[in-house]
Amino acid sequence: FGGPGLTFDISCFGLDAEETLSDDRYFIFFNQPKSPEESLQLLGPQAGDTESFRVTLDRVPEQIRKLSFTATIDGAGQMSQ
């Protein structure tokens, strides 16, 4: 997804069984690009300007039950259909 002049910040939330972020160390974004054991890593722009994540499933802690990825507009911009 995208649009003319739009840039996005992509984030990942490592959620527990109640689907809440019970540990801030599993909120992965530009200012915190990896989890403590590096099971979740924001790699940044890859292959041009595409943001990429690396997820190593066998290293994700047991308490993390779901991963939720979000995209937010970085800076001034507006999305429409």
C-alpha positions as CSV (number, residue, x, y, z in Angstrom):
1,F,0.0,0.0,0.0
2,G,1.1,3.6,-0.4
3,G,0.4,6.8,-2.2
4,P,2.1,9.7,-3.8
5,G,4.2,11.5,-1.2
6,L,3.3,9.2,1.6
7,T,5.8,7.5,3.9
8,F,4.8,5.0,6.6
9,D,6.2,3.8,9.9
10,I,5.6,0.1,10.4
11,S,5.4,-1.3,13.9
12,C,5.0,-4.8,15.5
13,F,3.2,-5.5,18.7
14,G,4.0,-8.8,20.5
15,L,0.7,-9.6,22.2
16,D,0.0,-12.0,25.1
17,A,-2.9,-14.5,25.5
18,E,-5.3,-11.6,26.4
19,E,-4.2,-9.8,23.2
20,T,-2.6,-7.0,25.1
21,L,1.0,-5.6,25.1
22,S,2.0,-6.8,28.6
23,D,5.7,-6.1,28.0
24,D,6.9,-2.9,26.2
25,R,10.0,-4.7,25.0
26,Y,7.8,-6.4,22.4
27,F,6.7,-3.1,20.8
28,I,9.0,-3.0,17.9
29,F,9.4,0.3,15.9
30,F,12.0,2.7,14.6
31,N,13.1,3.7,18.1
32,Q,13.2,0.1,19.5
33,P,14.1,-2.1,16.4
34,K,14.4,-5.4,18.1
35,S,13.1,-7.5,21.0
36,P,15.5,-8.6,23.8
37,E,16.2,-12.0,22.4
38,E,16.1,-10.6,18.8
39,S,13.2,-12.8,17.8
40,L,11.5,-9.7,16.3
41,Q,13.6,-7.3,14.3
42,L,12.7,-4.2,12.3
43,L,15.3,-4.3,9.4
44,G,14.3,-1.0,7.9
45,P,14.1,-0.2,4.2
46,Q,15.0,-3.3,2.1
47,A,14.7,-3.7,-1.7
48,G,14.2,0.0,-2.4
49,D,12.0,1.6,0.1
50,T,10.1,-1.4,1.5
51,E,10.2,-1.7,5.3
52,S,11.0,-5.3,6.4
53,F,10.7,-7.3,9.6
54,R,12.5,-10.5,10.5
55,V,10.6,-12.9,12.8
56,T,12.4,-15.9,14.2
57,L,9.4,-18.0,15.4
58,D,11.4,-20.5,17.5
59,R,12.9,-17.7,19.5
60,V,9.7,-15.8,20.3
61,P,8.9,-16.2,24.0
62,E,6.0,-18.4,25.0
63,Q,4.1,-15.5,26.5
64,I,3.9,-13.8,23.1
65,R,0.9,-15.5,21.4
66,K,0.1,-13.1,18.5
67,L,2.0,-10.5,16.4
68,S,0.1,-7.5,15.2
69,F,1.6,-5.2,12.5
70,T,0.5,-1.6,12.0
71,A,1.2,1.1,9.5
72,T,1.0,4.8,10.4
73,I,1.6,7.8,8.1
74,D,4.9,9.5,8.9
75,G,4.5,13.2,8.7
76,A,1.7,15.2,7.0
77,G,-0.4,13.1,4.7
78,Q,-3.8,11.7,4.2
79,M,-5.1,8.4,2.9
80,S,-8.4,8.1,1.0
81,Q,-10.2,5.6,-1.3
